[in-house]
Amino acid sequence: MFEGLKVLFVEDDPAVRLGSKQALQLAGFDVQTFESAEKVRKHLLPEFPGILVSDVKLPGIDGLALLRQAKGIDPDLPVILVTGHGDISMAVEAMREGAYDFIEKPFSSEQLSETVKRALDKRRLTLENQTLRRKLENRQGIEAKILGRSPAVEQLRRMILNLADTDASVLILGETGTGKELVARCLHEHGNRRGSNFIAINCGGMPETLFESEVFGYEAGAFTGAVKRRIGKIEHAGQGTFFLDEIESMPLPMQSKLLRTLQERQFERLGSNDLVPMECRVIAASGRTDLKELSSQQGFRQDLYYRLSVLEITLPPLRERREDIPLLFEHFLVRASQRYNRQIPTFSRSQLHQLMTYDWPGNVRELRNIADRGVLGMPSDLWGSSGGSPASPRSLSEQVDQFERYLIEEALRAHSGRAAAVSEALGLPKQTLYDKMRRYGISTEGFK
């Protein structure tokens, strides 16, 4: 269960040291024992894959001093201290110094094993988060923007790169919060128009009376208050990209004028008879995945729909790519901690299970909100009884397997399919790595 994780146990009494080691080994833990703090110190390295258990009263450096040294090396390392009977003040001081927990002598094998199990579970989660964090920081190109390893996201990235250099209009469909503007920006940034402007407007948030002047611009004197010429959004986009979000909310009179502009590739500013060439590419987005049906029911101009949807991209909702949730959540936690200058909190397995089973009506935007609130220490309904409608529950072991598979595939990708390098990077014996790869159906061939 805790393969690859170690327990460093420090105890100067030989009988207690041997008995504790045997009890932990019988419980399935990998244990290494030491008789003094001085002998264990060389094993305490940043991101050490395990935990430290130490008696407080030791010859030479005592357990409290060892705790401080261990926390100085790795503040996230769980340290369990063993205190004498009735020494409550010592236990309180240990907790203040950052001890994960303390055990009072005499203790049972079950008490020791249970405390060690909880500490190792916390350590494993911390190390998984640190591994993900490094991977996020090292991402480049489109993978740094469109995060995920699900087949749907892999296909989305390929589609973006394939369509980025074309001049054809694109219609992006997806539920609220799925990242439609992000996809539009990626189409712009990875295409040959990246050197020009990316101009975005929200059709649902602009009053109809201002729409025409904002989009097409106006000449001085075109209306009361128009004291000088104003360049509209389409013209300002130049040879770049003009992005229309919530296109289904565009007023029908403006739909007609936009259609004419798209057909003729030119337009007039308000108050002018001069034609201005339209040089930008148009990308539109809609939260109505049934926009085609809406157009057939005359709720949206059908001719404009077909003009905009020369190329069409439909974004998957988060509930259909749950395997991407851990990566996205960690990404948002890292960004939130940087933005708010706060530490990244640790979430329990139960909370992560809720992340994986929640329906996410607000999709990626809602997940980012949960991460921001977590970093700021604010409560969230997701962790409570009112946390939404859970989907079909997945067991913890299924989620861990999914996460473990992701880490192995990432390591294979980073090391070009070289199993020996992956074994060393993940701290796994080669045979264990091969066993896991067979279990998950992973082959090195696809990563070379």
C-alpha positions as CSV (number, residue, x, y, z in Angstrom):
1,M,0.0,0.0,0.0
2,F,2.9,2.3,0.8
3,E,5.4,1.0,-1.7
4,G,8.4,3.2,-2.0
5,L,7.8,4.9,1.3
6,K,10.1,4.3,4.4
7,V,9.7,4.7,8.1
8,L,12.8,6.0,9.9
9,F,12.6,4.9,13.5
10,V,14.9,6.3,16.2
11,E,15.0,4.7,19.6
12,D,18.0,4.2,22.0
13,D,16.4,1.3,23.9
14,P,17.3,-1.9,21.9
15,A,14.3,-3.9,23.1
16,V,11.8,-1.2,22.2
17,R,13.6,-0.5,18.9
18,L,13.4,-4.2,17.9
19,G,9.9,-4.7,19.0
20,S,8.6,-1.6,17.2
21,K,10.5,-2.6,14.0
22,Q,8.9,-6.0,14.1
23,A,5.4,-4.6,14.7
24,L,5.7,-2.2,11.8
25,Q,7.2,-4.8,9.5
26,L,4.3,-7.2,10.3
27,A,1.9,-4.3,9.4
28,G,3.6,-4.1,6.0
29,F,5.8,-1.1,6.4
30,D,9.4,-0.6,5.2
31,V,11.3,0.3,8.4
32,Q,14.9,1.3,9.1
33,T,15.9,1.8,12.8
34,F,18.6,4.0,14.4
35,E,19.8,4.3,18.0
36,S,20.6,8.0,17.9
37,A,19.5,11.2,16.1
38,E,23.1,11.7,14.8
39,K,22.9,8.5,12.8
40,V,19.5,9.2,11.2
41,R,20.3,12.8,10.1
42,K,22.1,11.9,6.9
43,H,18.9,10.2,5.7
44,L,16.8,13.4,6.1
45,L,16.8,15.0,2.7
46,P,14.3,17.3,1.0
47,E,11.3,15.3,-0.3
48,F,12.5,12.2,1.5
49,P,10.1,9.4,0.6
50,G,8.8,8.5,4.0
51,I,8.3,9.7,7.6
52,L,10.4,10.0,10.8
53,V,9.4,8.5,14.1
54,S,11.6,9.4,17.1
55,D,11.7,9.0,20.8
56,V,12.1,12.4,22.6
57,K,14.7,11.3,25.1
58,L,17.8,10.3,23.3
59,P,21.5,10.4,24.1
60,G,23.1,13.5,22.4
61,I,20.6,15.3,20.2
62,D,17.1,14.8,21.7
63,G,13.9,14.2,19.7
64,L,12.7,17.8,19.8
65,A,16.0,19.1,18.4
66,L,15.8,16.4,15.7
67,L,12.3,17.5,14.9
68,R,13.5,21.1,14.4
69,Q,16.4,19.9,12.2
70,A,14.0,17.7,10.1
71,K,11.5,20.5,9.6
72,G,14.4,22.8,8.6
73,I,15.3,20.4,5.8
74,D,11.7,19.6,4.7
75,P,8.9,21.5,6.4
76,D,6.4,19.0,5.0
77,L,8.0,15.9,6.5
78,P,5.7,14.2,9.0
79,V,7.5,13.6,12.3
80,I,6.0,11.5,15.0
81,L,7.5,11.8,18.5
82,V,7.3,9.2,21.2
83,T,7.0,10.7,24.7
84,G,7.2,9.3,28.2
85,H,4.1,8.5,30.2
86,G,2.3,11.6,31.5
87,D,4.6,14.1,29.8
88,I,1.8,16.2,28.4
89,S,3.9,19.4,28.4
90,M,6.4,17.8,26.2
91,A,3.7,16.6,23.8
92,V,2.2,20.1,23.6
93,E,5.7,21.6,22.8
94,A,6.2,18.9,20.1
95,M,3.0,19.8,18.4
96,R,3.9,23.5,18.5
97,E,7.2,22.7,16.9
98,G,5.4,21.1,14.0
99,A,5.2,17.4,14.9
100,Y,2.6,15.5,13.0
101,D,1.6,13.5,16.1
102,F,2.9,12.0,19.3
103,I,2.6,8.6,20.9
104,E,2.7,8.1,24.6
105,K,4.7,5.2,26.1
106,P,3.8,2.5,26.7
107,F,2.0,2.1,23.3
108,S,0.4,-0.9,21.5
109,S,1.5,-2.2,18.2
110,E,-1.9,-1.3,16.8
111,Q,-1.6,2.3,18.0
112,L,1.9,2.7,16.5
113,S,0.9,1.1,13.2
114,E,-2.2,3.3,12.8
115,T,-0.4,6.5,13.5
116,V,2.4,5.6,11.1
117,K,-0.2,4.7,8.4
118,R,-1.9,8.1,8.7
119,A,1.4,9.9,8.5
120,L,2.5,7.9,5.4
121,D,-0.8,8.6,3.7
122,K,-0.3,12.3,4.3
123,R,3.3,12.0,3.0
124,R,2.4,10.2,-0.1
125,L,-0.2,12.8,-1.0
126,T,2.3,15.6,-0.4
127,L,4.9,14.0,-2.6
128,E,2.3,13.4,-5.4
129,N,1.4,17.1,-5.2
130,Q,5.0,18.1,-5.4
131,T,5.6,15.9,-8.4
132,L,2.6,17.4,-10.2
133,R,3.7,20.9,-9.3
134,R,7.1,20.4,-10.9
135,K,5.5,18.9,-14.0
136,L,3.1,21.9,-14.3
137,E,6.0,24.4,-13.9
138,N,8.0,22.5,-16.6
139,R,5.2,22.4,-19.2
140,Q,5.7,24.4,-22.4
141,G,3.7,25.3,-25.5
142,I,0.1,24.3,-25.8
143,E,0.4,21.8,-22.9
144,A,1.0,24.7,-20.6
145,K,-2.3,26.2,-21.6
146,I,-4.6,23.2,-22.3
147,L,-4.0,20.9,-19.4
148,G,-4.9,17.3,-19.2
149,R,-4.1,13.8,-20.3
150,S,-7.5,12.5,-21.1
151,P,-8.1,11.4,-24.7
152,A,-10.6,14.2,-25.2
153,V,-8.0,16.8,-24.2
154,E,-5.3,15.2,-26.3
155,Q,-7.6,15.3,-29.3
156,L,-8.5,19.0,-28.5
157,R,-4.8,20.0,-28.6
158,R,-4.2,18.2,-31.9
159,M,-7.3,20.0,-33.3
160,I,-6.1,23.4,-32.2
161,L,-2.7,23.0,-33.7
162,N,-4.2,21.7,-36.9
163,L,-6.6,24.6,-37.3
164,A,-4.4,27.4,-35.9
165,D,-2.9,28.5,-39.2
166,T,-6.1,28.4,-41.2
167,D,-8.1,31.6,-41.9
168,A,-11.5,30.0,-41.7
169,S,-14.0,31.0,-39.1
170,V,-14.3,28.8,-36.0
171,L,-17.3,28.2,-33.8
172,I,-16.4,26.9,-30.3
173,L,-19.3,25.2,-28.4
174,G,-19.3,24.2,-24.8
175,E,-21.0,24.5,-21.4
176,T,-20.2,27.5,-19.2
177,G,-16.7,27.3,-17.7
178,T,-15.2,24.8,-20.1
179,G,-12.6,27.2,-21.4
180,K,-13.9,28.5,-24.7
181,E,-12.0,31.7,-24.6
182,L,-8.8,29.8,-23.6
183,V,-9.2,27.7,-26.7
184,A,-9.8,30.8,-28.9
185,R,-6.6,32.3,-27.5
186,C,-4.6,29.1,-28.2
187,L,-5.9,29.2,-31.8
188,H,-4.6,32.7,-32.1
189,E,-1.3,32.2,-30.3
190,H,-0.3,29.0,-32.2
191,G,-1.3,30.4,-35.6
192,N,0.3,32.8,-38.1
193,R,-1.8,35.7,-36.6
194,R,-0.1,35.6,-33.2
195,G,1.9,38.8,-33.9
196,S,-1.3,40.8,-34.2
197,N,-4.1,41.7,-31.7
198,F,-6.5,39.2,-30.1
199,I,-9.7,41.2,-29.4
200,A,-12.5,39.7,-27.4
201,I,-16.0,40.9,-26.7
202,N,-18.9,39.4,-24.8
203,C,-22.1,39.6,-26.8
204,G,-24.2,39.0,-23.8
205,G,-22.7,41.8,-21.7
206,M,-22.9,44.7,-24.2
207,P,-26.1,46.9,-24.5
208,E,-27.6,46.7,-28.0
209,T,-27.4,50.5,-28.3
210,L,-23.6,50.4,-28.0
211,F,-23.0,47.2,-29.9
212,E,-22.7,48.6,-33.4
213,S,-20.4,51.5,-32.4
214,E,-18.2,49.2,-30.3
215,V,-17.8,46.6,-33.0
216,F,-17.6,48.7,-36.1
217,G,-16.5,52.1,-34.7
218,Y,-17.8,55.6,-35.7
219,E,-16.8,58.9,-37.3
220,A,-16.8,62.2,-35.5
221,G,-20.3,63.7,-35.4
222,A,-22.0,60.3,-36.1
223,F,-24.2,60.9,-33.1
224,T,-24.4,63.2,-30.1
225,G,-21.2,62.9,-28.1
226,A,-19.1,61.5,-30.9
227,V,-16.5,64.2,-30.9
228,K,-13.8,62.2,-32.7
229,R,-13.3,59.1,-34.7
230,R,-13.3,55.8,-32.8
231,I,-11.8,52.6,-34.2
232,G,-14.1,49.6,-33.6
233,K,-13.1,46.2,-32.3
234,I,-13.0,44.5,-35.7
235,E,-10.7,47.2,-37.1
236,H,-8.5,47.2,-34.0
237,A,-8.0,43.4,-34.4
238,G,-6.1,44.2,-37.6
239,Q,-4.7,41.0,-39.0
240,G,-5.2,39.2,-35.7
241,T,-8.3,37.5,-34.2
242,F,-11.7,38.9,-33.3
243,F,-13.4,36.7,-30.7
244,L,-17.1,36.9,-30.1
245,D,-18.2,35.2,-26.9
246,E,-21.8,34.2,-26.2
247,I,-22.6,34.7,-29.8
248,E,-26.1,33.4,-29.3
249,S,-26.8,36.6,-27.3
250,M,-26.0,39.0,-30.2
251,P,-29.0,41.1,-31.1
252,L,-30.7,40.0,-34.4
253,P,-30.1,43.3,-36.2
254,M,-26.3,43.0,-35.4
255,Q,-26.3,39.4,-36.6
256,S,-27.4,40.6,-39.9
257,K,-24.7,43.3,-40.1
258,L,-22.0,40.8,-38.9
259,L,-23.1,38.3,-41.6
260,R,-22.7,40.9,-44.3
261,T,-19.3,41.9,-43.0
262,L,-18.2,38.2,-42.9
263,Q,-19.4,37.7,-46.5
264,E,-17.9,40.8,-48.0
265,R,-14.9,41.1,-45.7
266,Q,-15.5,44.8,-45.4
267,F,-17.6,47.2,-43.3
268,E,-18.5,50.9,-42.7
269,R,-18.0,52.8,-39.5
270,L,-21.1,54.6,-38.2
271,G,-21.4,58.0,-39.9
272,S,-19.2,57.0,-42.8
273,N,-19.8,55.8,-46.4
274,D,-16.2,54.6,-46.8
275,L,-15.6,50.8,-46.8
276,V,-12.9,49.5,-44.4
277,P,-11.4,46.1,-45.2
278,M,-11.8,43.4,-42.6
279,E,-8.5,41.6,-42.2
280,C,-9.0,39.6,-39.0
281,R,-10.0,36.1,-38.4
282,V,-13.3,35.6,-36.6
283,I,-13.8,33.0,-33.8
284,A,-17.1,32.7,-32.1
285,A,-18.2,30.8,-29.0
286,S,-21.5,29.7,-27.5
287,G,-22.6,28.1,-24.3
288,R,-25.5,26.7,-26.3
289,T,-24.3,23.3,-27.6
290,D,-27.6,23.2,-29.5
291,L,-26.9,26.4,-31.5
292,K,-27.6,24.6,-34.8
293,E,-31.0,23.6,-33.5
294,L,-31.6,27.1,-32.1
295,S,-30.9,28.5,-35.6
296,S,-33.3,26.0,-37.2
297,Q,-36.0,27.4,-34.8
298,Q,-35.1,30.9,-35.8
299,G,-33.7,31.8,-32.4
300,F,-30.4,32.5,-34.2
301,R,-29.7,33.4,-37.8
302,Q,-29.2,30.1,-39.7
303,D,-27.1,31.7,-42.4
304,L,-24.8,33.3,-39.8
305,Y,-24.5,30.0,-38.0
306,Y,-23.2,28.3,-41.1
307,R,-20.9,31.2,-41.9
308,L,-19.4,31.0,-38.4
309,S,-19.2,27.2,-38.1
310,V,-16.9,26.5,-41.1
311,L,-14.8,24.8,-38.4
312,E,-16.4,23.7,-35.2
313,I,-14.9,22.6,-31.9
314,T,-17.0,21.2,-29.1
315,L,-15.4,21.2,-25.6
316,P,-16.0,18.3,-23.3
317,P,-17.5,19.1,-19.8
318,L,-15.3,18.4,-16.8
319,R,-17.5,15.4,-15.7
320,E,-16.6,13.7,-19.0
321,R,-12.8,13.9,-18.4
322,R,-12.5,13.3,-14.7
323,E,-9.0,11.9,-15.0
324,D,-7.8,15.5,-15.6
325,I,-9.2,16.8,-12.3
326,P,-6.1,16.1,-10.1
327,L,-3.8,17.9,-12.6
328,L,-6.1,20.8,-13.1
329,F,-6.8,21.2,-9.4
330,E,-3.1,21.2,-8.6
331,H,-2.4,23.7,-11.3
332,F,-5.1,26.1,-9.9
333,L,-3.7,25.6,-6.4
334,V,-0.2,26.6,-7.5
335,R,-1.5,29.6,-9.4
336,A,-3.6,30.7,-6.4
337,S,-0.8,30.4,-3.9
338,Q,1.4,32.6,-6.1
339,R,-1.4,35.1,-6.7
340,Y,-2.4,35.4,-3.0
341,N,1.1,34.7,-1.5
342,R,-0.3,31.8,0.5
343,Q,0.9,28.3,1.3
344,I,-0.7,25.5,-0.7
345,P,-3.0,23.5,1.6
346,T,-3.1,19.7,1.8
347,F,-6.4,18.1,1.1
348,S,-7.6,14.8,2.5
349,R,-8.3,11.7,0.4
350,S,-11.9,12.1,1.3
351,Q,-11.9,15.6,-0.1
352,L,-10.1,14.5,-3.3
353,H,-12.7,11.8,-3.7
354,Q,-15.4,14.4,-3.6
355,L,-13.5,16.3,-6.3
356,M,-13.5,13.2,-8.5
357,T,-17.2,12.4,-8.0
358,Y,-18.8,15.8,-8.1
359,D,-20.8,16.7,-11.2
360,W,-19.1,20.1,-11.8
361,P,-22.0,22.1,-13.4
362,G,-19.6,25.1,-13.5
363,N,-16.8,22.9,-15.1
364,V,-13.2,24.1,-15.0
365,R,-14.2,27.6,-13.8
366,E,-15.9,26.1,-10.7
367,L,-12.9,23.9,-10.0
368,R,-10.6,27.0,-10.1
369,N,-13.0,28.7,-7.6
370,I,-12.7,25.7,-5.2
371,A,-8.9,25.9,-5.5
372,D,-8.8,29.7,-4.8
373,R,-11.1,29.2,-1.8
374,G,-8.9,26.4,-0.5
375,V,-5.7,28.5,-0.7
376,L,-7.5,31.4,1.1
377,G,-8.7,29.1,3.8
378,M,-12.4,29.7,3.0
379,P,-15.0,27.0,3.4
380,S,-16.6,25.5,0.4
381,D,-20.0,23.8,0.0
382,L,-18.3,21.0,-2.0
383,W,-16.8,19.6,1.2
384,G,-20.2,19.7,3.0
385,S,-23.5,17.8,2.7
386,S,-24.7,20.4,0.2
387,G,-21.8,19.8,-2.1
388,G,-23.9,19.1,-5.2
389,S,-25.0,15.9,-6.9
390,P,-22.3,13.2,-7.0
391,A,-21.8,11.1,-10.1
392,S,-21.3,7.4,-10.0
393,P,-18.8,7.0,-7.1
394,R,-15.3,5.8,-7.8
395,S,-13.5,3.9,-5.1
396,L,-10.3,5.4,-3.6
397,S,-8.2,2.5,-5.1
398,E,-9.6,3.3,-8.6
399,Q,-8.6,7.0,-8.2
400,V,-5.2,6.1,-6.9
401,D,-4.7,3.7,-9.8
402,Q,-5.7,6.4,-12.2
403,F,-3.3,8.9,-10.6
404,E,-0.5,6.4,-10.5
405,R,-1.0,5.5,-14.2
406,Y,-0.8,9.2,-15.0
407,L,2.5,9.6,-13.1
408,I,4.1,6.6,-14.9
409,E,3.0,7.9,-18.3
410,E,4.4,11.4,-17.5
411,A,7.7,9.9,-16.5
412,L,7.9,7.7,-19.6
413,R,7.1,10.8,-21.7
414,A,9.8,12.9,-19.9
415,H,12.4,10.1,-20.4
416,S,11.5,9.1,-23.9
417,G,10.3,5.6,-22.8
418,R,13.5,4.6,-21.1
419,A,12.3,2.3,-18.3
420,A,15.6,2.5,-16.4
421,A,15.5,6.3,-16.1
422,V,11.8,6.2,-15.2
423,S,12.5,3.6,-12.4
424,E,15.2,5.9,-11.0
425,A,13.0,9.1,-11.3
426,L,10.0,7.5,-9.6
427,G,12.1,5.7,-7.0
428,L,10.6,2.3,-8.0
429,P,12.5,-1.0,-8.5
430,K,12.5,-1.9,-12.1
431,Q,10.5,-5.1,-11.5
432,T,7.8,-3.1,-9.6
433,L,7.7,-0.6,-12.5
434,Y,7.2,-3.3,-15.1
435,D,4.5,-5.0,-13.0
436,K,2.6,-1.7,-12.8
437,M,3.0,-1.1,-16.5
438,R,1.6,-4.5,-17.3
439,R,-1.3,-3.9,-14.9
440,Y,-2.2,-0.6,-16.5
441,G,-1.5,-1.8,-20.1
442,I,1.3,0.8,-20.6
443,S,4.0,0.1,-23.2
444,T,7.3,2.0,-23.6
445,E,6.9,2.0,-27.4
446,G,4.5,4.9,-27.5
447,F,6.9,7.2,-25.6
448,K,10.1,6.6,-27.6
